[in-house]
C-alpha cells in the first residue's frame, strides 16, 4: 500500500459558533459525492498552517489569519492511507464563496451525522461534538436509584456528556440501571460513558468507555470500535504517548489543582498542564479542583474543556 497522504483540514464556524462549514466532493474527485470538511493535500516540505492558508484560499477564497491545531487522524481506506491534520480556523478575511464548483453549506453540529461523510471525517465529527463541560459521577452511592436521580437531573439541566465512575458491583441490577439511564440520556442527547474496561462496551448500553491510566498499557491498539467514544486518564508523558498510539478520542490530564477527593496528589498546575496538552493529538480535558469559572483559563492553556465531579452539583443543580 502507498505511503500515507498528508492532508490539512479546516474547521470553520459561523459568527455565532453554532454552525460549521462543510463541502461536497465533486464527481471528478476520489469518492465524489461525499461530504467533508474543506482542505487538501499538503505539498512536500510545506508547513501545515501554510497549506491550510493555501487550500482554503483556493477552495473558498478566504485568507486564514489564525488557526489552532485540533487533532491528527490516521485512516486507512482500501486504496490509500491518509493522515488528516485538522485545524480550527479562528480568524480569516474575505467572504466564503465556492471557488471550484463544489457545493458548500453551513450545518449545526448535531446535524452532521445526517450527511454522508468520508470515513476519516466521521472521527472529526465525533471530536467536534465533544462538549466543553464533561460531568463525572461520584464513585460511591448507596444504590443505583441515587445514581439515576442525580444523573437524570444533570441531563435535564443540559449536561451533554456524563461518565459513570462507580464502585457498585457490575451485576444484573447494575445492567438494568445502565439501561434505564441510557434511555434518559438519549432523551436529552447526552453521551453516557462508563469508566471501566474496553470489554464493558459489549455488555452495557453506553456511548463509550473511559480507561483508567493503569488500563491504558493493557492494549497495543484501539480496543473498541471507532463508533464509540474512547477516553482515558493521563498524568504524564508516557501515558499520553500511549493514548496517542491507541487512537484515543480524548483524555483527562489531572490533577491540575488541589482536590478534596485526592488530597495527597500533588497538583501539576497550569504550566505543566499546558506542556502535557501539547503532546496530545486529540481534545484534552483539564480535571482536578476545577469549577466552571476555570473554563477560559483551561482553554487558554490548551484544553478543549474541563471535567468536573464535585463542582458539577453547583453548575447543574
Secondary structure, DSSP 8 states (H G I E B T S, - for coil): ----EEEEEEEEB-TTSSEEEEEE--TTSTTTT-EE-SEEE--TT--HHHHHHHHHHHHH--EEEEEEEEEEEEEE-SS-EEEEEEEEEEEEES----SSS--EEEEEGGGGGGS-B-HHHHHHHHHHT--SEEEE--S--SSHHHHHHHHHHHHHTT--EEEE---S--SHHHHHHHHHHHHHHHHTT-EEEEES-GGGGGTS--SEEEE-HHHHTT-SS--S-TTSEEEEEE-SHHHHHHHHHTT-SEEEE--SS--STTTTS---HHHHHHHHHTT-SSEEEEESS--GGGHHHHHHTT-SEEEESTTHHHH--
